[in-house]
Amino acid sequence: MPAEPIWLHPEAIREARAARDWYSAWSDEAADAFMAEVDSAVEGIEEGPRQWPIYLGKTRRYLLRRFPFFVVFREATDRIEILAVAHARRRPGYWLGR
């Protein structure tokens, strides 16, 4: 079964970059590891979006293993929409209007 196309919300891209920059201030290795884990999450979502648990509304989330972040996404008619790369302690559902 072919993977579904992925669309990333501009704010999700901004969030991932901001987190990468924060980790980079501490360690380039940590920043690289964070982005590798985000990339792996997107690949996993693309390959099997329904294997991840339902979250708020009609979204699902993929929890990162090594970092306190998760990727929020939803399935649209013709694509998977990545809505947020959210910190686990940030206000829940702040991205629902996306």
C-alpha positions in Angstrom: 0.0 0.0 0.0 1.6 3.3 -1.1 2.3 6.0 1.6 0.0 9.0 1.7 1.4 12.4 0.8 2.4 14.6 3.7 1.6 18.3 4.1 3.3 20.3 6.9 1.6 23.3 8.3 3.9 26.3 8.3 3.6 26.7 12.1 4.6 23.0 12.5 7.7 23.7 10.5 8.4 26.9 12.6 7.9 24.9 15.9 10.4 22.1 14.7 12.9 24.8 13.7 12.5 26.7 17.0 13.1 23.5 19.0 16.1 22.5 16.9 17.6 26.0 17.5 17.0 25.6 21.2 18.7 22.2 21.3 21.5 23.6 19.1 22.3 26.2 21.8 23.2 23.3 24.0 24.6 20.8 21.5 24.7 20.4 17.8 24.4 16.6 18.3 21.2 17.1 20.3 19.8 19.4 17.6 20.7 16.8 14.9 19.2 14.0 17.0 16.0 16.0 17.5 15.5 16.6 13.8 16.3 13.0 13.0 13.6 11.9 15.4 11.1 14.4 13.9 12.0 13.1 10.4 11.5 9.5 11.6 8.1 10.4 13.1 6.9 12.0 9.8 8.1 8.8 7.9 6.3 6.6 10.4 3.1 8.7 10.1 3.3 8.6 6.3 3.7 4.8 6.3 0.8 4.0 8.7 -1.1 7.0 10.1 -3.8 4.9 11.7 -1.4 3.1 14.0 -1.0 6.2 16.2 -3.6 6.9 18.9 -6.4 9.4 18.5 -5.8 12.6 20.3 -7.9 15.8 20.3 -10.7 16.3 17.8 -10.0 14.3 14.7 -6.2 14.3 15.2 -3.7 11.7 16.2 -0.3 12.1 17.8 3.1 10.5 17.5 5.2 10.8 20.7 8.9 11.3 20.2 11.0 8.8 22.2 14.0 10.9 23.3 12.5 14.4 23.4 9.5 15.9 25.2 7.6 16.6 22.0 4.9 15.0 19.9 3.8 15.4 16.3 0.1 16.1 15.8 -1.6 15.2 12.5 -4.8 14.4 10.9 -5.9 12.5 7.8 -7.5 14.6 5.1 -9.1 13.3 2.0 -6.0 13.2 -0.1 -3.1 13.8 2.3 -1.9 13.6 5.9 -1.6 17.0 7.5 1.1 17.6 10.1 -0.4 20.3 12.3 2.1 20.8 15.1 5.4 19.7 16.6 4.3 20.4 20.1 6.2 20.4 23.4 4.6 17.9 25.8 4.2 20.6 28.5 2.7 23.3 26.2 -1.0 24.2 26.5 -2.9 21.2 25.0 -4.9 21.9 21.8 -3.3 25.3 21.1 -3.0 24.2 17.4 -6.7 23.1 17.0 -7.5 26.1 14.8 -4.9 25.1 12.2 
